[in-house]
Amino acid sequence: MRIGSILTIIILSITTAVAQEILVTPQWVNEHLSDPNLVILQVNRMKLDYESEHIPGARFLWNGWLAPNTPDGNMNAIDTKSAERTMRELGVNNDSKVVVCFFKDDVTVTARMFLMLEYFGLKGNVMWLDGGLEGWKKAGYAVSTETPEVKKGKFKVQVNPVLVDKDYVLHKLDAPSTTIVDARFKRYYDGEPVGYPRDGHIKGAKNIPYNEMVNDSNVFKSSDELSAYFTPVSPNKDNEIVMYCFIGQTASVVYLAGRVLGYPMKLYDGSMEEWSRIPSLPMETTQKTEEEEKK
């Protein structure tokens, strides 16, 4: 076998291993339900939804506990002490293996919780139930309405700097080892008005729409399909990608897709909600061709 072929196999094996560590199937979760270190967190916007149905043993995680809306912006990270308190109440320890599960089609808010868990120190120990609760039910597994008794955890925050601010983004605009990526629909990236002070995108940013990362069943697309979005904007997987969107929620889906592919990912938490309000921060719109203007 040629050396090139061997290297290709090794690279594909590493990529697959990375994907398997992050994306898990309903079958995998079912087989590991009794694992003592496994913690399943179902993300719900309302507790009533969690109480109506969840994976047996799953614990309720409200998104506002880790990324609440504040006067300084929407979905901002909480302080480390509050994070520790929340994680311990959920029964999480530093060696816990955490699976996050979304309810119905709440992929974006749950992806932000995945990111927050990595931010607070669980990178490598957080997994995503592909297909969420609906996928679990379609696989034929039972749901529960019982709230489990949870032993308080001893989690200690160890911040993993995947959240960055406007100064970091500004400093990285022309850095060859960093790609800034807008996760919004292309029409907003191009400059369609949305009610923010300025329209368009951060100067030099590329576009990977978040809604194209999953299929109609809210299952992440294959690594090859995801690579078709990432490789054109960042061919070198050693280079970091800094995501943003409107408020730092939908970009979390692309963050997760990038993690599956093995990219060093970060999120600009302030996103366009902040950037568009500061006139000194550079923005631009996409120049349309004559044919596009006629449509």
C-alpha positions in Angstrom: 0.0 0.0 0.0 1.3 3.5 -0.9 2.3 5.9 1.9 -0.3 8.4 0.6 -3.1 5.8 1.0 -2.0 4.9 4.5 -1.9 8.5 5.5 -5.4 9.0 4.1 -6.7 6.0 6.1 -5.1 7.4 9.3 -6.6 10.8 8.7 -10.1 9.3 8.1 -9.8 7.2 11.2 -8.9 10.2 13.3 -11.8 12.2 11.9 -14.2 9.3 12.5 -12.9 9.0 16.1 -13.5 12.7 16.7 -17.0 12.5 15.3 -17.8 9.4 17.5 -16.6 11.1 20.6 -19.1 14.0 20.0 -22.1 12.6 18.2 -23.8 9.6 19.8 -26.8 7.6 18.6 -30.0 6.7 20.6 -28.7 3.1 20.6 -25.4 4.2 22.2 -27.2 6.1 24.9 -29.6 3.2 25.6 -26.6 0.9 26.0 -24.9 3.2 28.4 -27.9 4.3 30.6 -26.6 2.5 33.6 -23.0 3.9 33.4 -22.3 5.5 36.7 -20.6 8.6 35.2 -23.2 9.2 32.5 -25.3 12.3 32.9 -28.0 13.1 30.4 -29.2 16.7 30.2 -32.3 17.5 28.3 -32.5 21.1 27.3 -35.9 22.6 27.5 -37.2 26.2 27.2 -39.9 25.3 29.8 -39.8 22.8 32.6 -43.3 21.7 31.6 -41.9 20.2 28.4 -39.3 18.3 30.3 -41.9 17.0 32.7 -44.1 15.8 29.8 -41.4 13.5 28.4 -37.7 12.8 28.6 -35.2 10.0 28.4 -35.4 7.9 31.6 -32.9 9.4 34.1 -32.4 12.6 32.1 -32.1 15.8 34.1 -33.7 19.1 33.2 -31.4 21.9 31.9 -32.9 25.3 31.3 -30.7 27.3 28.9 -31.0 30.4 31.1 -29.0 28.7 33.8 -25.8 28.8 31.7 -26.4 31.5 29.2 -29.1 34.0 30.4 -30.3 37.2 28.7 -28.9 40.3 30.5 -28.9 44.1 30.0 -25.6 43.6 28.3 -26.9 41.2 25.6 -28.7 38.0 24.9 -27.4 34.6 25.9 -24.3 35.7 27.7 -22.2 33.4 29.8 -22.8 33.3 33.5 -20.0 33.8 36.0 -17.9 30.7 37.1 -19.3 30.5 40.6 -22.9 30.4 39.3 -21.9 27.9 36.7 -20.4 25.6 39.4 -23.5 25.9 41.5 -25.7 24.9 38.5 -23.5 22.1 37.4 -23.3 20.6 40.9 -27.1 20.8 41.3 -27.3 18.8 38.1 -25.1 16.2 39.6 -22.2 16.9 37.3 -18.6 16.1 38.2 -15.4 16.9 36.3 -15.2 13.2 35.2 -18.8 13.0 34.1 -19.7 11.9 30.6 -22.4 14.3 29.6 -24.9 13.8 26.8 -27.1 16.8 25.8 -30.5 16.1 24.3 -32.7 18.6 22.5 -36.5 18.6 22.7 -38.5 18.6 19.4 -36.5 20.9 17.1 -34.6 23.0 19.6 -31.3 22.3 18.0 -29.8 25.9 18.3 -30.4 26.5 22.0 -29.2 23.0 22.9 -26.0 23.5 20.8 -25.3 26.6 22.8 -25.6 24.5 26.0 -23.1 22.0 24.4 -20.7 24.9 23.9 -21.2 26.3 27.4 -20.4 22.9 28.9 -17.2 22.8 26.9 -16.5 26.4 27.9 -16.8 25.6 31.6 -14.3 22.7 31.3 -16.0 19.6 30.0 -14.5 19.6 26.5 -14.0 16.0 25.5 -16.6 14.8 28.0 -19.6 16.3 26.3 -21.6 14.4 23.7 -24.6 15.2 21.5 -27.6 12.9 21.1 -28.0 13.1 17.3 -31.6 13.4 16.4 -32.5 14.5 20.0 -35.6 13.2 21.9 -37.5 12.6 18.7 -34.7 10.4 17.4 -34.8 8.5 20.7 -38.5 7.9 20.3 -38.2 6.9 16.6 -35.7 4.3 17.6 -38.4 2.7 19.8 -37.0 3.7 23.2 -39.3 4.6 26.1 -39.7 8.1 27.6 -40.3 9.0 31.2 -42.2 11.6 33.2 -40.4 10.9 36.5 -37.9 13.4 37.8 -34.8 11.5 38.9 -33.2 12.0 42.3 -29.8 13.5 41.7 -26.8 13.3 44.0 -25.1 16.7 44.2 -21.9 16.9 42.1 -18.5 18.4 42.9 -17.9 20.1 39.6 -15.1 22.7 39.5 -15.0 25.1 36.6 -11.8 25.0 34.4 -12.5 27.6 31.8 -11.8 26.6 28.2 -11.4 29.9 26.3 -13.8 29.1 23.4 -15.8 32.3 24.0 -14.1 35.5 22.7 -15.0 39.2 22.6 -15.1 41.9 20.0 -11.4 42.9 20.6 -10.3 39.3 19.9 -12.3 39.3 16.7 -11.0 42.7 15.6 -7.4 41.6 16.3 -7.9 38.4 14.2 -9.6 40.0 11.1 -6.4 39.8 9.0 -4.8 36.9 10.8 -3.9 34.1 8.3 -4.4 31.4 11.0 -8.0 32.5 11.8 -11.2 32.5 9.8 -14.2 34.5 10.9 -17.5 32.8 10.0 -21.0 34.2 9.9 -23.6 31.4 10.7 -26.7 33.3 9.6 -28.8 32.8 6.5 -26.9 34.1 3.4 -29.4 36.9 2.8 -28.6 38.4 6.2 -24.9 37.9 5.6 -25.3 39.7 2.3 -27.0 42.6 3.9 -30.7 42.2 4.0 -32.0 44.5 6.8 -32.9 42.8 10.1 -33.5 45.9 12.3 -30.0 46.1 13.7 -28.1 49.4 13.5 -26.0 48.2 10.6 -26.6 45.5 8.1 -24.2 43.0 6.4 -21.4 41.1 8.0 -18.1 41.5 9.8 -15.5 42.6 7.2 -13.8 39.6 5.6 -16.1 37.0 7.3 -17.2 33.9 5.4 -20.6 32.3 5.5 -21.7 28.9 6.7 -25.5 28.9 7.3 -26.3 27.0 10.5 -29.5 25.5 9.2 -27.6 23.5 6.6 -25.6 21.5 9.2 -28.5 19.1 9.9 -31.0 17.2 7.8 -34.7 17.2 8.0 -34.6 14.9 11.0 -32.3 17.2 12.8 -29.4 14.7 12.5 -26.0 16.2 11.6 -25.0 15.6 8.0 -22.1 13.3 7.3 -18.5 14.4 7.7 -18.1 14.6 3.9 -21.2 16.8 3.6 -20.0 19.1 6.4 -16.6 19.3 5.0 -18.1 20.6 1.8 -19.0 23.7 3.8 -15.9 24.1 5.9 -13.1 23.2 3.5 -13.7 26.1 1.0 -13.6 28.7 3.9 -10.8 27.0 5.9 -8.8 24.4 4.1 -6.3 24.0 7.0 -7.8 22.2 10.0 -5.1 23.6 12.2 -6.5 27.1 11.7 -9.1 28.3 14.2 -12.6 29.3 13.2 -14.4 32.0 15.1 -18.2 31.8 14.7 -20.9 34.5 15.2 -24.5 35.1 14.3 -27.1 37.4 15.8 -26.7 36.7 19.5 -24.4 33.7 19.7 -27.1 31.0 19.6 -27.5 29.7 16.0 -23.7 29.9 15.5 -23.4 27.2 18.1 -24.7 24.7 15.6 -21.8 25.5 13.3 -19.4 25.4 16.2 -20.6 21.9 17.0 -20.2 20.9 13.3 -16.7 22.2 13.3 -15.9 20.3 16.4 -17.1 17.1 14.8 -14.7 17.8 11.9 -11.8 18.5 14.3 -11.4 22.3 13.8 -10.3 24.5 16.7 -13.6 26.4 17.2 -14.5 29.6 19.1 -17.6 31.8 19.4 -17.8 35.5 19.4 -20.5 35.8 22.1 -21.5 39.4 21.4 -22.1 38.6 17.7 -24.0 41.1 15.5 -26.1 42.3 18.4 -22.9 44.0 19.7 -20.7 44.5 16.6 -23.4 46.3 14.6 -23.8 48.9 17.4 -20.2 50.0 17.4 -19.5 52.2 14.4 -15.8 51.8 14.6 -16.0 48.0 14.0 -15.7 47.3 10.3 -18.6 45.8 8.4 -19.4 45.2 4.7 -22.2 43.9 2.5 -22.0 41.5 -0.4 -21.8 43.0 -3.8 -24.4 41.4 -6.0 -23.9 40.6 -9.7 -26.2 42.1 -12.4 -28.0 38.8 -12.8 -28.7 38.6 -9.0 -30.0 42.2 -9.0 -32.5 41.3 -11.8 -34.0 38.4 -9.8 
